[in-house]
Amino acid sequence: MVDAALKPVGSVDVAVIAFDEPKFNGAVAEAIADLVRAGTVRLLDAIMVHKAEDGTVTLAEITDIDGDGLPDLVALQGDIPGLIGEDDATSVIAEMPNDSAILMLAWENTWAIRTAAAIRANGGTLVAMERIAAADVEAVLAADES
């Protein structure tokens, strides 16, 4: 049972990020932690899938393993652990090359809570939403500059 205080009320996004040559230095976790500290997002869950050179797969729910509370990749813990499950992770494993990793994140867009509540209070329902990849936007901007 999810604590009512943790119930998501803003839009929730799930991202799957591939690392073809995983070299984690903490920068990704620090950037996510900055968003959480600023109140821009609330991290709901995170899971790491690592496929070793020999094809061995390791799934790790991201938690504060050492207990120091520092925002490094293994210290990110979401408010709703288990939201992203082993079934979700298993669905990407077959496509992963050996010696790669996938980071799966679920976050609530806390910046959108007030607007989402106003839309719902006025009978509105989100019927479609699409994310445009940064590379696509950059390509359009580059074409406009030429």
PLY file of the C-alpha trace (Angstrom):
ply
format ascii 1.0
element vertex 146
property float x
property float y
property float z
element edge 145
property int vertex1
property int vertex2
end_header
0.00 0.00 0.00
1.41 3.39 -1.03
1.35 6.09 1.65
-1.20 8.75 0.61
1.49 11.41 1.09
3.51 9.68 -1.62
0.65 9.38 -4.11
1.75 10.92 -7.43
-0.42 13.86 -8.46
1.69 15.34 -11.25
2.48 13.63 -14.51
4.84 10.67 -14.19
7.53 9.89 -16.75
9.53 6.71 -17.21
12.86 6.90 -18.99
15.10 4.08 -20.20
18.67 5.26 -20.70
21.21 3.05 -22.45
24.92 3.12 -21.64
26.85 1.29 -24.38
30.11 1.59 -22.44
29.11 2.14 -18.81
31.58 4.38 -17.01
29.74 5.85 -14.05
31.42 8.74 -12.30
28.42 9.99 -10.32
27.55 12.86 -12.69
24.23 11.34 -13.79
23.14 10.67 -10.22
24.22 14.16 -9.14
22.19 15.76 -11.95
19.11 13.75 -10.92
19.69 14.61 -7.25
19.87 18.32 -8.20
16.42 18.07 -9.84
15.03 16.37 -6.74
16.59 18.92 -4.35
15.21 21.79 -6.47
11.71 20.28 -6.31
11.49 19.98 -10.10
10.89 16.23 -9.96
10.28 13.57 -7.34
12.15 10.35 -8.03
9.67 7.50 -7.67
11.86 4.54 -8.61
15.08 3.62 -10.34
16.56 0.31 -11.43
19.88 -0.52 -13.08
20.37 -3.43 -15.46
23.98 -4.38 -16.21
24.96 -6.95 -18.83
28.57 -8.08 -18.38
30.98 -9.00 -21.17
30.07 -12.68 -20.69
26.33 -11.92 -20.92
25.66 -12.24 -17.17
22.82 -9.90 -16.18
22.58 -8.06 -12.87
19.46 -6.16 -11.83
19.83 -3.67 -9.00
17.09 -1.61 -7.41
18.85 1.67 -6.78
19.16 2.24 -3.04
21.56 3.90 -0.64
23.76 0.86 -0.22
26.38 2.49 2.00
23.86 4.54 3.97
25.76 7.81 3.63
22.94 9.61 1.78
25.30 10.89 -0.91
23.77 11.24 -4.38
25.90 8.77 -6.33
24.41 6.25 -8.75
23.94 3.58 -6.11
22.60 6.06 -3.55
19.50 7.22 -5.42
16.37 5.88 -3.84
12.90 6.57 -5.11
9.80 7.25 -3.03
7.97 4.19 -4.46
10.54 1.36 -4.78
9.16 -1.45 -6.93
7.21 0.83 -9.27
9.60 -0.29 -11.99
9.80 -4.05 -11.65
11.92 -6.94 -12.79
9.44 -7.57 -15.63
10.10 -4.05 -16.95
13.85 -4.59 -16.80
13.62 -8.06 -18.35
11.89 -6.58 -21.39
15.06 -4.67 -22.36
17.71 -7.31 -21.60
17.48 -9.22 -24.90
18.23 -6.04 -26.86
21.23 -5.07 -24.74
24.72 -5.77 -26.07
27.22 -7.37 -23.69
29.20 -4.91 -21.55
26.37 -2.36 -21.41
23.90 -0.99 -18.89
20.37 0.39 -18.80
19.12 2.86 -16.20
15.34 2.94 -15.81
13.87 5.91 -13.94
10.33 6.87 -12.96
9.77 10.42 -11.76
6.88 12.70 -11.00
7.01 16.12 -12.62
6.35 18.10 -9.45
6.57 21.34 -11.43
3.30 20.31 -13.15
1.23 19.45 -10.05
-0.64 22.76 -9.80
-1.49 22.82 -13.51
-2.53 19.14 -13.50
-4.82 19.74 -10.52
-6.41 22.76 -12.26
-6.99 20.75 -15.43
-8.63 17.89 -13.47
-10.75 20.32 -11.42
-12.08 21.77 -14.66
-12.98 18.38 -16.15
-9.90 18.10 -18.34
-8.19 14.82 -19.16
-4.80 14.39 -20.78
-5.42 12.38 -23.95
-2.01 12.51 -25.62
1.52 13.55 -24.82
4.72 13.06 -26.74
8.30 13.88 -25.93
10.49 15.31 -28.69
14.08 14.09 -28.50
16.72 16.77 -27.90
18.61 15.62 -31.00
15.51 16.30 -33.15
15.14 19.82 -31.73
18.87 20.47 -32.23
18.57 19.31 -35.86
15.71 21.76 -36.51
17.64 24.60 -34.86
20.74 23.76 -36.90
18.68 23.74 -40.14
17.22 27.16 -39.24
20.73 28.57 -38.71
21.91 27.49 -42.17
0 1
1 2
2 3
3 4
4 5
5 6
6 7
7 8
8 9
9 10
10 11
11 12
12 13
13 14
14 15
15 16
16 17
17 18
18 19
19 20
20 21
21 22
22 23
23 24
24 25
25 26
26 27
27 28
28 29
29 30
30 31
31 32
32 33
33 34
34 35
35 36
36 37
37 38
38 39
39 40
40 41
41 42
42 43
43 44
44 45
45 46
46 47
47 48
48 49
49 50
50 51
51 52
52 53
53 54
54 55
55 56
56 57
57 58
58 59
59 60
60 61
61 62
62 63
63 64
64 65
65 66
66 67
67 68
68 69
69 70
70 71
71 72
72 73
73 74
74 75
75 76
76 77
77 78
78 79
79 80
80 81
81 82
82 83
83 84
84 85
85 86
86 87
87 88
88 89
89 90
90 91
91 92
92 93
93 94
94 95
95 96
96 97
97 98
98 99
99 100
100 101
101 102
102 103
103 104
104 105
105 106
106 107
107 108
108 109
109 110
110 111
111 112
112 113
113 114
114 115
115 116
116 117
117 118
118 119
119 120
120 121
121 122
122 123
123 124
124 125
125 126
126 127
127 128
128 129
129 130
130 131
131 132
132 133
133 134
134 135
135 136
136 137
137 138
138 139
139 140
140 141
141 142
142 143
143 144
144 145
